[in-house]
Amino acid sequence: MDWVALLVAGLFECGWPLGLKLGHGERGTHWGWISFAGVCIVASGALLLYAQLSIPMGTAYAVWTGIGAVGTFALGIAVFGEAATLARFFCIGLIVAGILGLKLVA
């Protein structure tokens, strides 16, 4: 259950940059999206706290930030049309390899 909590925490970690990106635009501040970002921050932190009860802190933090980085990278490409270059995918692949490695040795 601790690894499931950490996975969900990582998914919420993707939500707050999305909320912040959509929360301010040409038409001003969109408080619904800013609120969404706040909820994601709190949920992500609470689930990380729970996961750290049994997963080593360094492992949990690295996996949490890695899931957030990979997820945000994917959202940037899918939602905002950011560049999908081979070099960017290679670098994200290194992050994924690190996450999997930490899971295997934990």
Backbone hydrogen bonds in HBPLUS format (Angstrom, degrees):
<---DONOR---> <-ACCEPTOR-->    atom                        ^
c    i                          cat <-CA-CA->   ^        H-A-AA   ^      H-
h    n   atom  resd res      DA  || num        DHA   H-A  angle D-A-AA Bond
n    s   type  num  typ     dist DA aas  dist angle  dist       angle   num
A0005-ALA N   A0001-MET O   2.92 MM   4  6.17 160.3  1.96 149.6 154.8     1
A0006-LEU N   A0002-ASP O   2.98 MM   4  6.22 149.8  2.08 139.1 147.6     2
A0007-LEU N   A0003-TRP O   2.92 MM   4  6.13 152.5  2.00 142.3 149.3     3
A0008-VAL N   A0004-VAL O   2.93 MM   4  6.23 164.9  1.96 156.3 159.6     4
A0009-ALA N   A0005-ALA O   2.83 MM   4  6.00 152.4  1.90 144.3 153.0     5
A0010-GLY N   A0006-LEU O   2.94 MM   4  6.17 152.0  2.02 143.9 150.9     6
A0011-LEU N   A0007-LEU O   3.02 MM   4  6.40 144.0  2.15 142.4 152.5     7
A0012-PHE N   A0008-VAL O   2.94 MM   4  6.29 157.5  1.99 152.3 157.8     8
A0013-GLU N   A0009-ALA O   2.88 MM   4  6.12 137.9  2.06 139.1 152.0     9
A0014-CYS N   A0011-LEU O   3.04 MM   3  5.22 139.7  2.21  99.1 110.3    10
A0015-GLY N   A0012-PHE O   2.94 MM   3  4.95 131.2  2.18  96.2 110.3    11
A0019-GLY N   A0015-GLY O   2.88 MM   4  6.11 161.0  1.91 152.7 158.1    12
A0020-LEU N   A0016-TRP O   2.94 MM   4  6.11 156.6  2.00 147.1 153.0    13
A0021-LYS N   A0017-PRO O   2.85 MM   4  6.00 157.7  1.90 146.1 152.5    14
A0022-LEU N   A0018-LEU O   2.94 MM   4  6.17 161.3  1.98 154.4 159.0    15
A0023-GLY N   A0019-GLY O   2.80 MM   4  5.63 118.9  2.17 132.0 148.1    16
A0030-HIS N   A0023-GLY O   2.69 MM   7  4.68 167.9  1.71 136.6 139.8    17
A0025-GLY N   A0028-GLY O   3.02 MM   3  5.30 170.6  2.03 141.1 143.0    18
A0028-GLY N   A0025-GLY O   3.02 MM   3  5.30 161.8  2.05 115.2 117.2    19
A0033-TRP N   A0030-HIS O   3.11 MM   3  5.70 123.7  2.44 113.1 124.6    20
A0034-ILE N   A0030-HIS O   3.15 MM   4  6.48 156.3  2.21 147.8 155.0    21
A0035-SER N   A0031-TRP O   2.84 MM   4  5.91 155.7  1.89 143.2 149.6    22
A0036-PHE N   A0032-GLY O   2.91 MM   4  6.15 151.1  2.00 140.5 149.0    23
A0037-ALA N   A0033-TRP O   2.96 MM   4  6.24 154.6  2.02 145.2 151.1    24
A0038-GLY N   A0034-ILE O   3.04 MM   4  6.38 153.8  2.11 144.4 151.4    25
A0039-VAL N   A0035-SER O   2.92 MM   4  6.23 160.4  1.95 156.5 160.9    26
A0040-CYS N   A0036-PHE O   2.98 MM   4  6.20 159.3  2.02 150.0 155.9    27
A0041-ILE N   A0037-ALA O   2.93 MM   4  6.20 153.1  2.00 149.3 156.6    28
A0042-VAL N   A0038-GLY O   3.08 MM   4  6.34 167.0  2.09 153.3 155.6    29
A0043-ALA N   A0039-VAL O   2.90 MM   4  6.05 170.6  1.91 155.3 158.4    30
A0044-SER N   A0040-CYS O   2.85 MM   4  5.81 160.5  1.88 145.4 151.6    31
A0045-GLY N   A0041-ILE O   3.00 MM   4  6.14 164.9  2.02 148.7 152.9    32
A0046-ALA N   A0042-VAL O   2.92 MM   4  6.08 160.5  1.96 151.6 157.3    33
A0047-LEU N   A0043-ALA O   2.99 MM   4  6.11 163.2  2.02 150.2 154.5    34
A0048-LEU N   A0044-SER O   2.96 MM   4  6.12 151.1  2.04 144.7 153.3    35
A0049-LEU N   A0045-GLY O   2.92 MM   4  6.12 156.3  1.98 145.9 152.3    36
A0050-TYR N   A0046-ALA O   3.04 MM   4  6.36 157.7  2.09 145.8 151.1    37
A0051-ALA N   A0047-LEU O   2.91 MM   4  6.13 163.2  1.94 148.3 152.9    38
A0052-GLN N   A0048-LEU O   2.96 MM   4  6.14 149.0  2.06 150.0 157.7    39
A0053-LEU N   A0050-TYR O   3.08 MM   3  5.55 161.6  2.12 112.5 118.1    40
A0054-SER N   A0051-ALA O   3.27 MM   3  6.15 161.4  2.31 120.5 123.6    41
A0055-ILE N   A0051-ALA O   3.01 MM   4  5.98 152.8  2.09 149.9 157.3    42
A0060-ALA N   A0056-PRO O   2.85 MM   4  6.06 173.1  1.85 167.4 169.6    43
A0061-TYR N   A0057-MET O   2.87 MM   4  5.99 167.1  1.89 156.3 159.8    44
A0062-ALA N   A0058-GLY O   3.06 MM   4  6.09 161.8  2.09 141.0 146.3    45
A0063-VAL N   A0059-THR O   2.94 MM   4  6.09 165.3  1.96 156.8 160.7    46
A0064-TRP N   A0060-ALA O   2.88 MM   4  5.93 162.4  1.91 148.7 154.4    47
A0065-THR N   A0061-TYR O   2.92 MM   4  6.08 171.4  1.93 154.5 156.3    48
A0066-GLY N   A0062-ALA O   2.92 MM   4  5.91 148.6  2.02 138.2 147.9    49
A0067-ILE N   A0063-VAL O   2.86 MM   4  6.07 162.0  1.89 155.8 158.9    50
A0068-GLY N   A0064-TRP O   3.07 MM   4  6.28 160.4  2.11 144.8 150.7    51
A0069-ALA N   A0065-THR O   2.81 MM   4  6.02 153.2  1.88 145.9 153.3    52
A0070-VAL N   A0066-GLY O   2.90 MM   4  6.08 170.3  1.91 156.2 158.2    53
A0071-GLY N   A0067-ILE O   2.86 MM   4  5.85 164.2  1.88 149.1 154.5    54
A0072-THR N   A0068-GLY O   2.92 MM   4  5.87 157.4  1.97 141.6 148.2    55
A0073-PHE N   A0069-ALA O   2.94 MM   4  6.01 150.9  2.02 141.0 149.4    56
A0074-ALA N   A0070-VAL O   2.97 MM   4  6.26 158.5  2.01 148.9 154.0    57
A0075-LEU N   A0071-GLY O   2.89 MM   4  6.16 158.8  1.94 148.2 154.4    58
A0076-GLY N   A0072-THR O   2.89 MM   4  6.03 154.5  1.96 145.2 152.0    59
A0077-ILE N   A0073-PHE O   3.18 MM   4  6.51 152.4  2.26 146.0 152.3    60
A0078-ALA N   A0074-ALA O   2.88 MM   4  6.08 175.1  1.89 157.9 159.5    61
A0079-VAL N   A0075-LEU O   2.74 MM   4  5.46 165.5  1.76 149.0 154.1    62
A0080-PHE N   A0076-GLY O   3.14 MM   4  5.04 135.0  2.35 111.8 124.8    63
A0082-GLU N   A0076-GLY O   3.01 MM   6  5.44 171.9  2.02 130.8 130.1    64
A0089-PHE N   A0085-THR O   3.07 MM   4  6.40 162.0  2.10 153.4 158.4    65
A0090-PHE N   A0086-LEU O   2.87 MM   4  6.07 152.4  1.94 150.0 158.0    66
A0091-CYS N   A0087-ALA O   3.08 MM   4  6.32 160.4  2.12 147.3 151.5    67
A0092-ILE N   A0088-ARG O   2.99 MM   4  6.26 158.8  2.03 149.6 155.5    68
A0093-GLY N   A0089-PHE O   2.84 MM   4  5.99 147.0  1.95 141.8 151.6    69
A0094-LEU N   A0090-PHE O   3.09 MM   4  6.49 139.5  2.26 142.5 152.7    70
A0094-LEU N   A0091-CYS O   3.15 MM   3  5.14 125.8  2.46  93.2 106.6    71
A0095-ILE N   A0091-CYS O   3.28 MM   4  6.69 149.0  2.38 141.5 149.0    72
A0095-ILE N   A0092-ILE O   3.06 MM   3  5.04 116.6  2.48  94.0 109.4    73
A0096-VAL N   A0092-ILE O   2.94 MM   4  6.31 160.4  1.98 153.9 158.9    74
A0097-ALA N   A0093-GLY O   2.89 MM   4  6.10 157.4  1.94 146.1 152.5    75
A0098-GLY N   A0094-LEU O   3.02 MM   4  6.26 151.1  2.10 142.3 149.8    76
A0099-ILE N   A0095-ILE O   2.94 MM   4  6.30 154.3  2.01 151.7 158.9    77
A0100-LEU N   A0096-VAL O   2.93 MM   4  6.18 170.6  1.94 158.4 160.1    78
A0101-GLY N   A0097-ALA O   2.89 MM   4  6.00 154.6  1.96 143.3 151.2    79
A0102-LEU N   A0098-GLY O   2.96 MM   4  6.15 158.2  2.00 148.0 153.0    80
A0103-LYS N   A0099-ILE O   3.00 MM   4  6.27 154.4  2.07 149.2 156.5    81
A0104-LEU N   A0100-LEU O   2.95 MM   4  6.18 155.6  2.01 149.1 155.5    82
A0105-VAL N   A0101-GLY O   3.11 MM   4  6.34 146.5  2.22 146.9 154.9    83
A0106-ALA N   A0102-LEU O   3.06 MM   4  5.95 120.4  2.43 138.6 151.3    84
